[in-house]
Amino acid sequence: MKVKVIPVLEDNYMYLVIEERTREAVAVDVAVPKRLLEIVGRERVSLTTVLTTHHHWDHARGNAELARLLPGLVVLGADERICALTRRLAHGEELRFGAIHVRCLLTPGHTLGHMSYFLWEEECPDPPAVFSGTGCPVPTCPTSLCPIPLSLTHPTPQGMHCPWPAAAHAWRAQFSRCTRAWWRPWAPCPLRHRGMRTMCPRCRQPWAKNSFTTPS
């Protein structure tokens, strides 16, 4: 299983997951379809499915155009508001793309229909991958824009890729002085603009100190 991380919109990411034996590919959160198709062509894979974590424009706005460019494309997600949705997924549902297994995990909070995806290959040395959309950003916890279960407020051991502009804004706007002192060593420069991913390798800050979780 090969995962391509694709920076888009200056503050977001798309992902292309490739089953290396069959060359089938699955995209996650299509925001800029033309950029995605460039990578698809470069990798010489067949894109068959889109997994969308939630309906917000910066994660789903490219679905309709991509479906128009690729007839027969399947668009999956848990929220009926997702653009060009083909089929609505249920919590715990499992999918299969060649040797790649996908487990669908409903993670409401950022949106009520937010879905995360756990992907793995059996008997494969590559590690599994979790695509959590905006459900679990650095520093620690789900981005809460609507009421969420208490179980989701516990710190997580590792966050998702956090684009530099979004992280910098949160740092400037809301982080406490002590949290800034902790946060600055690993995110002091715009690594993303040099083609690098910007994710804290290990974060265990409490829910109360995570500015991304402030309800709005």
N, C-alpha and C positions, 0 to 999 in steps of 0.2 A: 504494500500500500504506500503510495507516494502522495504527499500533500504539498501543493503549491500555494503559497501565501501571496496574495495579490493586493498591494496597497492601492486604494482608490479614494477619490473625493477629499484628499488631503488629511482626512481624519477617520478613515475606516478601512476595512479589509474585506475582500472576497476570498474564497478558497476553492481550489480545484482538487478533488480527491481522485486518484487514478488507480484502477486495478491493473497492475502491470502485466498480468498474463493475458487478459482479454483486451486490454487497452480501452476498456469502458471507463467513462469518467462521470463523476457526480459533482455538481457545483453547489456551494453553500452561500446563500445571501448575495444574490446577483444585483448589484447596484449599477454597474457600468458594463453592459453586455458586449460592446465592441472590444473593450479591453480584455474581457474574459475569452472571447473568440480568438483573439490574437494568441493567447496562451494555449488554447485548445489546438489551434493549427500548428503552433511550434512544437507541442508535445505529441502531435499526430495521434490524437485519441478521439473516441466517439462520445460526445456528450449526450447522455440520455435523460438525465434527471436533475432537477433543482430541489434542494432542501432549503426551505426558508424558515428562519428562526422566529420572525415576527413581521408584522405588516408595515412597519415604518418605512418611509420612502428610501432611506439610505441603506436599507437591507433588501428591499423588494421591488424598487421602482423599475428595474431592468427586466423583470419577468415577462411582461407583455411583449416587449420588443424581441427578446430572445426566443419566445415561443413562436413569434411571427417568422423569425429567421430560420428556426429549426422546427419544421412541422413534425408533430408527434412527440415533442418534448413533454415530459411529465413534470409538473410543478406540485410539490408536496409541502404541507405545513399543517399547523393545528388551528389556525385562525381563518375564518371565512372571509375576513377583510384582506387577506393576502392577494395581491394582484395576480390574475391569470391562474388562480389555484385550480388544479386538476382534481385533487382528492384531499380530503381532510383527514389528518392522522389522529390516532388515539394514543393516550399515554400508555407506554409499555409495548406498543406495537413494534414488531421487528421486521426489517426489510433485508433484502439480499441483492448485492450487485457483484456478480461473479463470486470471488472468494471473500468479498468484503461484507461483513455483517453490520447492520445499523440498528441500534436500539433507540427508540424515540421516548424522550423524557419530558413531560410537561413541567415547565419551570416558570409559573406565572409570577409577575412582579413588575418587570419593566413594562409588559403588557399582560392582559389577562390570558391571551392565547400564546404566550411565549413558549417555544419548544426548543429543547437542546437535543443534540444528536451524539451518541456514543458509537464510534466506529472502530472495528477491529478485524483482523484476519487471524484465523486459527493456524497454528503451526507456522507462524511468521515471526522473524526476528524484529520486525518494525514494531514500535510501541503503538498502542491504541491512541485514538484522538477523540477529544470532546469539543464540539462546536456549540458554544453557549450564547452566541449572538451578543446581546447587551445584557445578558442575564447574570454575568459574574465578572465584572471588570475589576482591574487593579484599582485600589489596593486589595479589597477582599470580598465584597459581598454583592448580591444582586442589586441592579439599579432599580429602585422602587419608584414607579410612577403611578402605581395603583395599589390598593390594599393587597397584602401578600400573607401567606401562612407564616406563623412564627418560626416554623422549622427552617425557613429559608434565611433567617437572620443570623445564623451562626457563621462564624468566619470559615472560609475555605482555605485549603493549604496553598492553592496556586490560582492566579487569576488568568483572564484571557489577555490577548494582545491589546494593549491600551494605546491608541494612537497619540502621538506627542501633543498635538494641539488640544485634544480633549483633556489629557492629563495635566497639561500646563495650566489650562483654564481652571480646572478644579483646584489645583495647588494654589494658584493666586487668589481664587475667590473664597474658598471656604476652609482650607486646612488650618488647623491650629498650629501655633508656633512649634510645639513639640513634635507634631506629626510632620511638619515641613522638615525639621531636622532629620527625622528618620527617612523621609522620602527622597530628599535631594541627592544622596549619594548614587542612586541607581538611575535617576532620570534628570540629569542636569543639562542635557543637550539634545537637539532634535535628531536622534539616531535614525528615525524613520526616513528623513530626507536623504540619508545616505544609503537607503535600501535595506536598512536593518530593522528587525522587529523590536518593538518597545514593550516588553513585558517584564515585570518584576519577577525574578526567579523563585522567590519564596516570600509570601506575605501573610501575616497573621494579625493585622490590625483589627481592632474591634469594630463592629457595625457602626457604633456611634461616631467613629472618626473617619468614616468613609464618606466623602462629599458626594459621591455618585449616588448614594442611597437616599438623598434628601427628597421626599415626596414633592410633587408639583401638581 
